Amino acid sequence: MGGLSEKSSGAAWDHLRRPPVWLPPVLLTLAVTVTGLGSAQLWRDELATWSAATRSPTDLARLADTIDAATGPYYLLMHIWTRIVGDSTVALRVPAVLAMTVAAGLLAVLGARLVDRRTGLFAGLLFAVLPGTSRYGQEARPYALATMLAVLATLLLVTALRRPSWARWAGYAVAVTALGLIHLIALTLLAAHALVVVLAWWRGPADAGVGTRDHTTVERDRRVWRWVVAVVPVVLLAGPLLVKARTQQSRQLNWVGLARLDDLTALPGGVAQSSVVGGLLLGVAALGAARLGRRALLPVSAVLLPVLLLFAAGAVVPLWVPRYLVFVVPFACLLAGAALAAVAAPAALVVVVLAGLLGLPDQAALRRTHEWPRNAPVDYAGAARVIGDGQRPGDAVVYSPRHSWLFLDLGIEYHSDDPPRDVLVTEDEARRGDLWAAECQQPAQCLAGTPRVWLVVTGRHTDPLAAVPGAKGDALRAQFTVTQVWPRPGLTVALLTGRPGN
């Protein structure tokens, strides 16, 4: 008896000394994502987040009604966040850091639950070192939150299938509803969940790859119906959002083309933010899927079904954007973790380190700019600094083009304490319920009496006035001359002074 007691005490002590499986991935992901968090300027999509998050709830509702219903819940969340912590670059990105960090920990737990502890640990560590984890973990956009909720919902599904109860299904319902509200495309993950639920109901959790033979007879006949009830809130809350977003697609995705077969081959590099690391992840994940057998059903379907569904939809309507599928990356890492768990720990760690080293150039590049390609940054801060250093009372600013996804006006306003008067604006973005302000239809009249104008145009131009088209360009050329030009990466700033007699 004494020997048994000592043995039990020793096992308990070993368990206490062993850190939780989620802790190393969490610490590594946090360390990687906070490194250089504020180095890159907010890029165009993040400027849209800042513009929306700093509006009132009423203005946010107007924005959702006119152009951006799909991102509306995320903007509301960021509105609350910025009211508490502010709108600095770091503050705007912290929610993404936290989401990716939690996603890494949940991935480790999911891997341990589905396969074993080593699988979860290596899956989480591999996820932490991917350039894509840093890229979307350092971006004020909803993709990191969607990734976290995708892993959380899948973990809760596994738990509910193994030990069904209304409380567990309720937790799953909350997670998938939040997932749909944060990122509509991520609801394609429900196809994988449905497949596993039906198989678990029909053959039991063991044959569905989410449990052992001990779980095959527990409320087997109720699993499908409880899952159906659990997704009802998704239909009720995310359904209207999806319908509304569908009507706004032509404005939101007018820059996206139809999906082509070669887009699939570029996807691993797109979501991993590195072609070589994406290829490595895909190869190791394939080995892990072969090793797992039926236990690979959930992670494999969680990767393939969203990809195939979005590709099929994107072949008909413009929807195919690789970053929309970032939420499948943890499940690819889970498969890769299963392959690494089959070899000695030092060898597995070598692969993780190799993935980190191969991704270092991309890690460094994304901390310089979030624009793509990485060698084409847009220096909003530099342009704002030029204007701020030379600004005088009575100065005005003009942007060309105004209705551009580069959001020149938002970039200058974000980096300016007191920007010049936007002389051509007749109705700002918030009042319009849009991402762009409305401009004066008679620019010559609106410019009359302005002594100096700061002109900001996209691209590099030796003669910025010549680059402004239409009536706006005609009015500027008729009333002003170029005094000085400052080229900056991605844009050009020019100081215009009024012609004599104007």
C-alpha positions in Angstrom: 0.0 0.0 0.0 2.8 2.4 0.9 4.4 1.7 -2.5 1.2 2.4 -4.3 0.8 5.7 -2.3 4.3 6.7 -3.1 3.8 5.9 -6.8 0.6 7.9 -7.0 2.2 10.8 -5.2 5.1 10.7 -7.7 2.7 10.7 -10.7 0.8 13.6 -9.3 4.1 15.5 -8.7 5.2 14.8 -12.3 1.9 16.0 -13.6 2.3 19.3 -11.6 5.8 19.8 -12.8 4.8 19.3 -16.4 3.5 22.6 -17.8 0.0 22.6 -19.5 0.2 21.7 -23.2 -1.1 25.1 -24.2 1.5 27.1 -22.3 4.6 26.9 -24.6 2.6 27.7 -27.7 0.9 30.6 -26.0 4.2 32.1 -24.7 5.9 31.7 -28.1 3.0 33.1 -30.1 2.8 36.1 -27.7 6.5 36.7 -27.9 6.5 36.5 -31.7 3.4 38.7 -32.3 4.3 41.5 -29.9 7.8 41.8 -31.5 7.7 44.9 -33.8 4.0 45.2 -33.2 4.0 49.0 -34.0 6.8 48.9 -36.6 4.7 48.8 -39.8 2.3 51.7 -40.4 -1.4 51.0 -40.5 -2.2 49.8 -44.0 -5.3 50.6 -46.0 -7.6 48.0 -44.5 -6.5 48.9 -41.0 -7.2 52.6 -41.8 -10.7 51.5 -42.6 -10.9 49.8 -39.2 -9.7 53.0 -37.5 -12.2 55.1 -39.4 -15.1 52.9 -38.5 -14.1 52.2 -34.9 -13.8 55.9 -34.1 -17.4 56.6 -35.2 -20.5 56.6 -33.1 -22.7 53.5 -32.9 -25.3 55.4 -35.0 -22.7 56.1 -37.7 -21.5 52.5 -37.5 -25.0 51.3 -38.2 -25.2 53.6 -41.2 -21.9 52.3 -42.5 -23.2 48.7 -42.1 -26.3 49.5 -44.0 -24.6 51.1 -47.0 -21.3 49.3 -47.6 -19.8 47.1 -44.9 -22.4 44.9 -43.1 -20.0 41.9 -43.1 -17.5 43.7 -40.9 -20.0 45.6 -38.8 -19.9 43.5 -35.7 -16.1 43.6 -35.7 -16.1 47.4 -36.1 -18.5 47.7 -33.1 -16.2 45.5 -31.0 -13.3 47.8 -32.0 -15.3 50.9 -31.2 -15.7 49.6 -27.7 -12.0 48.7 -27.5 -10.7 52.1 -28.7 -13.0 53.9 -26.3 -11.2 52.1 -23.5 -7.5 51.8 -24.7 -7.2 54.5 -27.4 -6.5 54.3 -31.2 -2.7 54.1 -31.4 -1.2 51.6 -33.8 -0.3 49.2 -31.0 -3.7 49.6 -29.3 -5.6 48.8 -32.5 -3.5 45.7 -33.1 -3.6 44.3 -29.5 -6.9 42.4 -30.0 -5.4 40.5 -32.9 -2.3 39.7 -30.8 -4.5 38.3 -28.0 -6.7 36.4 -30.4 -3.8 34.6 -32.2 -2.2 33.9 -28.8 -5.4 32.3 -27.5 -5.8 30.4 -30.8 -2.3 28.8 -30.4 -3.3 27.6 -26.9 -6.6 26.3 -28.0 -5.0 24.5 -30.9 -2.6 22.8 -28.5 -5.5 21.6 -26.4 -7.5 20.5 -29.5 -4.5 18.5 -30.7 -4.1 16.9 -27.3 -7.8 16.1 -27.2 -8.0 14.6 -30.7 -4.6 12.8 -30.8 -2.1 13.2 -27.9 -0.2 15.8 -26.0 2.8 15.8 -28.3 0.6 16.5 -31.3 -1.0 19.4 -29.6 2.3 20.8 -28.5 4.0 20.7 -31.9 0.9 21.9 -33.6 0.8 25.0 -31.4 4.6 25.7 -31.7 4.5 25.4 -35.5 1.5 27.7 -35.7 3.4 30.3 -33.5 6.3 30.6 -35.9 4.4 30.9 -39.2 4.8 34.3 -40.8 1.0 34.3 -41.3 0.4 34.1 -37.6 2.5 37.3 -37.1 0.9 39.0 -40.2 -2.7 38.6 -39.1 -1.8 38.7 -35.4 -0.4 42.2 -36.0 -3.3 43.5 -38.0 -6.4 45.5 -36.9 -8.7 43.3 -38.9 -11.0 40.4 -37.9 -9.0 37.5 -39.2 -7.2 36.7 -36.0 -10.4 36.7 -34.0 -12.0 34.4 -36.6 -9.0 32.0 -36.3 -9.4 31.9 -32.6 -13.2 31.3 -32.7 -12.8 28.6 -35.4 -10.4 26.6 -33.1 -12.6 27.3 -30.1 -15.8 26.2 -31.8 -14.1 23.0 -33.1 -12.8 22.2 -29.6 -16.2 22.7 -28.1 -17.7 20.5 -30.8 -15.4 17.7 -29.9 -16.2 18.1 -26.3 -20.0 18.1 -26.9 -19.7 15.0 -29.2 -17.8 13.1 -26.6 -19.9 14.1 -23.5 -23.1 15.6 -24.8 -25.0 18.0 -22.6 -27.1 21.1 -23.3 -24.5 23.2 -21.5 -21.7 22.0 -23.9 -23.9 22.5 -26.9 -24.8 26.0 -25.7 -21.1 26.9 -25.5 -20.6 25.6 -29.0 -23.6 27.6 -30.2 -22.2 30.8 -28.8 -18.8 30.1 -30.4 -20.1 29.5 -33.9 -22.5 32.4 -33.7 -19.6 34.7 -32.7 -17.5 33.2 -35.5 -20.2 34.0 -38.1 -20.7 37.5 -36.9 -16.9 38.2 -36.9 -16.2 36.6 -40.3 -19.0 35.3 -42.5 -16.7 33.3 -44.8 -15.5 31.3 -41.7 -19.0 29.8 -41.5 -17.8 27.4 -44.3 -16.2 25.6 -41.3 -19.7 24.4 -40.4 -19.5 22.0 -43.4 -16.7 20.2 -41.7 -18.5 20.2 -38.4 -21.7 18.9 -40.0 -19.7 16.0 -41.7 -18.2 15.0 -38.4 -21.5 15.3 -36.5 -23.4 13.1 -38.9 -20.7 10.5 -38.9 -20.5 10.6 -35.1 -24.3 10.1 -34.9 -24.3 7.3 -37.4 -21.2 5.4 -36.4 -20.1 7.0 -33.1 -17.3 9.4 -32.1 -14.6 6.8 -32.6 -15.4 6.3 -36.3 -15.8 10.0 -36.7 -12.2 10.5 -35.3 -13.3 12.6 -32.3 -13.5 10.0 -29.6 -12.8 6.5 -28.4 -15.0 3.4 -28.3 -16.1 4.4 -24.9 -18.0 7.3 -26.4 -20.0 5.5 -29.1 -23.2 4.9 -27.2 -23.7 8.2 -25.3 -26.9 9.8 -26.5 -26.0 8.7 -30.0 -29.5 9.4 -31.4 -29.5 13.1 -30.3 -26.2 14.4 -31.6 -27.5 15.6 -34.9 -30.5 17.3 -33.5 -28.6 19.0 -30.8 -26.1 20.3 -33.4 -29.0 21.5 -35.5 -30.4 23.4 -32.5 -27.0 24.8 -31.8 -26.6 26.4 -35.2 -30.0 28.0 -35.2 -28.6 31.2 -33.6 -26.1 31.3 -36.4 -28.9 31.3 -38.9 -30.9 33.9 -37.0 -28.1 36.3 -36.3 -25.6 35.8 -39.1 -28.2 35.0 -41.8 -29.5 38.6 -42.2 -25.9 39.8 -42.1 -25.1 37.5 -45.0 -28.1 38.6 -47.0 -27.2 42.3 -46.5 -23.5 41.7 -47.3 -24.5 39.9 -50.5 -26.1 43.2 -51.7 -22.9 45.1 -51.0 -20.5 42.7 -52.7 -20.1 44.8 -55.9 -18.8 47.7 -53.8 -16.8 45.7 -51.3 -15.1 43.3 -53.7 -14.9 45.2 -56.9 -11.1 44.7 -57.0 -11.4 40.8 -56.8 -11.5 38.6 -59.9 -13.0 35.2 -60.4 -11.1 32.2 -58.9 -8.8 30.2 -61.2 -7.2 26.8 -60.6 -3.7 28.3 -60.1 -5.1 30.3 -57.2 -5.3 27.0 -55.3 -1.6 26.3 -55.8 -0.8 29.8 -54.4 -3.1 29.4 -51.4 -0.6 27.8 -48.9 1.9 30.6 -49.5 -0.9 33.2 -49.2 -2.2 32.1 -45.9 1.2 31.3 -44.4 2.6 34.6 -45.9 5.5 32.7 -47.2 5.6 30.3 -50.2 8.4 28.1 -48.9 6.9 27.9 -45.4 3.4 27.3 -46.8 4.8 24.4 -48.9 6.6 22.9 -45.9 3.4 23.1 -43.8 1.4 21.5 -46.6 3.9 18.6 -47.0 4.2 17.9 -43.3 0.4 18.1 -42.9 -0.1 15.5 -45.6 2.2 13.2 -43.7 0.2 13.8 -40.5 -3.1 13.1 -42.3 -1.7 9.8 -43.5 -0.6 8.9 -40.0 -3.8 9.7 -38.2 -6.2 7.7 -40.4 -9.8 8.3 -39.3 -8.7 10.8 -36.6 -7.7 13.0 -39.5 -11.3 13.5 -40.6 -12.0 16.6 -38.6 -8.8 18.6 -39.3 -8.7 17.5 -42.9 -12.3 18.5 -43.6 -11.7 21.7 -41.6 -9.0 22.6 -44.1 -10.4 21.2 -47.4 -14.1 22.0 -47.2 -13.8 25.7 -46.5 -11.2 26.0 -49.3 -13.2 24.1 -51.8 -16.5 25.9 -50.9 -14.9 29.3 -51.2 -13.2 28.3 -54.4 -16.4 27.0 -56.0 -18.2 30.2 -55.0 -15.3 32.3 -56.1 -15.4 30.7 -59.6 -18.9 32.1 -60.0 -18.8 35.4 -58.1 -15.7 37.5 -57.0 -15.0 36.1 -53.5 -11.6 34.4 -53.7 -9.2 36.3 -51.3 -6.6 34.0 -49.6 -6.6 35.9 -46.3 -10.3 35.0 -45.9 -9.1 31.4 -45.3 -6.6 32.2 -42.6 -8.9 30.4 -40.1 -8.0 27.0 -41.7 -4.3 27.3 -40.9 -4.5 25.9 -37.3 -6.1 22.7 -38.6 -3.3 22.3 -41.1 -0.9 22.8 -38.2 -2.7 20.1 -36.2 -2.1 17.6 -39.0 1.5 18.7 -39.2 1.8 18.3 -35.4 0.6 14.7 -35.7 3.4 14.0 -38.2 6.0 15.7 -35.9 4.7 13.7 -32.9 5.7 10.5 -34.7 9.4 11.4 -34.5 11.8 12.1 -31.7 11.2 15.4 -30.0 14.6 16.9 -31.1 13.8 16.1 -34.7 10.3 17.6 -34.4 11.8 20.8 -32.9 14.3 21.0 -35.7 11.3 21.1 -38.2 9.6 23.8 -36.1 12.9 25.8 -36.0 13.4 25.3 -39.7 10.0 26.7 -40.4 10.8 29.7 -38.3 14.1 30.3 -40.0 12.7 29.9 -43.5 10.0 32.5 -42.6 12.5 35.0 -41.2 12.7 37.2 -44.4 8.9 37.4 -44.5 8.7 38.1 -40.8 11.1 41.0 -41.2 9.3 42.3 -44.3 5.8 42.3 -42.8 7.2 44.4 -39.9 8.2 47.0 -42.4 4.9 47.2 -44.2 1.6 45.3 -44.5 1.2 46.4 -48.1 1.6 43.9 -50.9 4.0 43.6 -52.5 6.3 44.2 -49.6 8.5 46.4 -51.7 5.6 48.9 -52.3 4.9 50.5 -49.0 2.8 53.6 -48.6 4.3 56.2 -46.3 1.3 58.0 -44.9 3.2 59.1 -41.8 6.0 60.6 -43.9 3.5 62.6 -46.0 1.7 63.8 -42.9 5.0 64.9 -41.4 5.9 66.9 -44.6 2.5 68.7 -44.4 2.7 69.2 -40.6 6.2 70.7 -40.8 5.2 73.3 -43.5 1.6 74.0 -42.7 0.3 77.5 -42.2 -3.0 78.8 -41.0 -5.5 78.9 -43.9 -3.9 76.0 -45.8 -6.1 73.3 -47.4 -5.5 69.8 -48.6 -6.7 67.9 -51.7 -6.4 64.2 -52.4 -6.3 62.4 -55.7 -7.8 60.0 -56.2 -10.4 60.5 -53.4 -12.3 57.2 -54.0 -9.3 54.9 -53.7 -8.7 51.8 -51.6 -5.5 53.5 -50.5 -7.5 55.9 -48.3 -5.1 58.8 -48.7 -7.3 61.1 -46.6 -7.6 58.6 -43.7 -3.8 57.9 -43.8 -3.0 61.6 -43.5 -5.7 62.3 -40.9 -4.5 59.4 -38.7 -0.9 60.6 -38.6 -1.8 64.4 -38.2 -2.6 66.2 -35.0 -4.3 69.1 -36.9 -4.5 68.4 -40.6 -5.3 71.2 -43.1 -8.9 71.8 -44.0 -10.1 69.2 -46.6 -11.4 71.9 -48.9 -13.3 69.8 -51.4 -15.3 67.7 -48.9 -19.0 68.4 -48.8 -20.0 65.4 -46.6 -17.6 63.3 -44.6 -17.4 59.5 -44.4 -19.4 59.2 -41.2 -22.4 61.3 -42.3 -22.5 59.5 -45.6 -22.3 56.1 -44.0 -19.4 55.2 -46.3 -15.6 54.7 -46.3 -15.1 57.8 -48.6 -16.2 61.4 -48.2 -18.2 63.2 -50.9 -16.4 65.9 -52.9 -17.6 69.3 -54.3 -19.1 69.0 -57.7 -17.7 72.4 -58.7 -14.1 72.2 -57.5 -13.2 75.6 -58.9 -15.7 77.3 -56.7 -14.7 75.3 -53.6 -11.1 76.1 -54.1 -11.6 79.9 -54.7 -9.9 82.0 -52.1 -7.6 79.3 -50.8 -4.0 80.7 -50.7 -2.2 77.4 -50.5 -3.1 73.7 -51.1 -1.3 70.6 -50.1 -1.9 68.1 -52.8 -1.5 64.4 -52.0 -1.5 61.9 -55.0 -0.9 58.2 -55.3 2.4 57.1 -56.9 5.6 59.0 -57.6 5.2 62.1 -59.9 7.5 64.8 -60.9 4.5 66.9 -61.9 1.7 66.0 -59.4 -0.7 68.5 -60.9 -0.7 66.7 -64.2 -1.7 63.5 -62.4 -5.0 64.9 -61.2 -7.8 64.1 -63.7 -11.1 65.6 -64.4 -12.6 68.9 -63.2 -10.6 68.7 -60.0 -7.4 68.7 -62.0 -8.5 71.4 -64.3 -9.4 73.7 -61.3 -6.1 73.1 -59.6 -4.1 73.7 -62.7 -6.0 76.9 -63.4 -5.7 78.4 -59.9 -2.4 77.1 -58.6 1.2 76.4 -59.4 3.5 73.8 -57.9 6.0 75.3 -55.4 7.6 72.2 -54.1 7.3 68.4 -54.4 8.1 65.7 -51.9 8.2 62.2 -53.2 7.4 59.6 -50.5 7.0 55.8 -50.9 3.7 55.1 -52.5 2.6 58.7 -52.9 3.7 62.3 -53.6 3.1 65.5 -51.7 3.1 68.9 -53.4 2.7 72.4 -52.1 0.6 74.5 -54.4 0.3 78.3 -54.2 -2.3 80.4 -55.8 -1.6 82.1 -59.2 -1.7 85.9 -59.2 -5.2 87.2 -59.6 -6.8 84.1 -58.1 
